[in-house]
Amino acid sequence: MRETKPSASLEAAQLARDLRAQGRRVISLATGEPDFPTPDHIKQACIDALAANHTGYPPVPGIPALREAICEKFRNDNNLNYAPNEVIVANGVKQIIFNALAASLEPAQEVLIPVPGWVSYSEMVRLNGGVPVELPTRYEDNFRLRPEDLEAAITDKTRWLLLNNPSNPTGTIMSEQDIRALAEVLERHPHVMVLSDDIYEHIRYGDVPYFTIAQVSDAMKERTLTANGVSKSWCMTGWRIGFAAGPAALIEAMRVYQGQTTGGVMHPGQYGAVAALNGPRDFMDSNLAEFQKRRDLGVKLINETDGLECHVPDGAFYLFVKCADLIGATTPAGNVISTDADLTRYFVEEAEVVCVPGAAFGMSPFFRISFACKSEVLEEALLQIRAAIGKLELKTKEA
Ligand SMILES: Cc1ncc(COP(=O)(O)O)c(C=O)c1O
């Protein structure tokens, strides 16, 4: 068996379920999914498709109506024109990214991954025989990737740059200006492709227009795969439907790979996704307003807790919390907290709250909390964390 690290966020969510099964009242702040149900009109479209017996094998790249709806989405939301043969549907953005790497990576080619970054990127690169190369960002820059750091990391072996905007785990949104500065670097290195993971596109607070790297120029569009999906914004995580748009040759290679592995995506579910993309979006406004309330509550509680601090995220539904001041502290049981994973373990034991350590995202000492849970639950969890921190004996700062 290859040594693949399990997804830290899924593992943390499972830990919470296991502890609950043992009768412990743990709160999970680990899960990266909205707690709102899928809107009714989307569910109904799937039910109608079942009733109409759309239950056979679906076309591998997605049903024509969904591919049309995806082209329309890119036109309307991102001012990008794609033909149906330049888009593909897969089992979530997760499978889109995996398939893109599987269909394109040669052994030992490098994939640049800004960190902190989503837990699965590096493992997917390794699973496909590539080499993940981490590009550290800085808390002081609100985790924006600096163009000079990108330039310095590119080698002859670089195949892909992975961008995620808004970011999981930081919620940072790169502006058009930030993205154009990265594109300027990439223009000097035409052998590098860009995979833009835009899954949190619609989870943004404030009025800043959204900009994705394929919009920079036709030349940039020709070397970019833009991944997106219905999981987060349409509250459809369990439907497993993601999509991507990019150069026809890459899409065709992904289709062939998908045809030999999973085949097309669950057929009636694709009708639900058509209804999602073509349907009303007013529910997103009320979901966003609720997320924003929770974000503000979470940021306030974190920044009022000794030893913790975080930025106000502009998008997604996570706080990436700096906890450097707690490293070296001693627990009431006499154990020393040496890493962020030690700290999150301590939170499970003492506060009965599950979070994901920053190490899982490639940056320590931090931990990630998801605020995709009810305000009361978030408040209770963060107060329990605060109480647990209050029981630590902090390492005295050297003079
Ligand atoms: C950055 C990022 N990309 C992709 C995914 C997976 O999306 P999907 O549910 O479409 O597979 C997630 C889920 O947590 C994510 O955070």
The ligand as a Tripos MOL2 file, in Angstrom:
@<TRIPOS>MOLECULE
LIG
   16    16     1     0     0
SMALL
NO_CHARGES

@<TRIPOS>ATOM
      1 C1        -10.5900   24.1090   -1.2210 C.3       1 LIG1
      2 C2        -11.5010   22.9670   -1.4450 C.ar      1 LIG1
      3 N1        -11.5500   22.4030   -2.6600 N.ar      1 LIG1
      4 C3        -12.3660   21.3660   -2.9080 C.ar      1 LIG1
      5 C4        -13.1730   20.8330   -1.9180 C.ar      1 LIG1
      6 C5        -14.0450   19.6670   -2.2550 C.3       1 LIG1
      7 O1        -15.1710   20.0710   -2.9140 O.3       1 LIG1
      8 P1        -16.2280   19.0090   -3.4490 P.3       1 LIG1
      9 O2        -17.2380   18.7940   -2.3640 O.co2     1 LIG1
     10 O3        -16.8270   19.6700   -4.6610 O.co2     1 LIG1
     11 O4        -15.4860   17.7670   -3.7850 O.co2     1 LIG1
     12 C6        -13.1470   21.3820   -0.6420 C.ar      1 LIG1
     13 C7        -13.9670   20.7920    0.4360 C.2       1 LIG1
     14 O5        -13.7480   20.9760    1.5930 O.2       1 LIG1
     15 C8        -12.3020   22.4810   -0.4020 C.ar      1 LIG1
     16 O6        -12.2490   23.0500    0.8000 O.3       1 LIG1
@<TRIPOS>BOND
     1     1     2 1
     2     2     3 ar
     3     2    15 ar
     4     3     4 ar
     5     4     5 ar
     6     5     6 1
     7     5    12 ar
     8     6     7 1
     9     7     8 1
    10     8     9 2
    11     8    10 1
    12     8    11 1
    13    12    13 1
    14    12    15 ar
    15    13    14 2
    16    15    16 1
@<TRIPOS>SUBSTRUCTURE
     1 LIG1         1 GROUP 0 **** ****
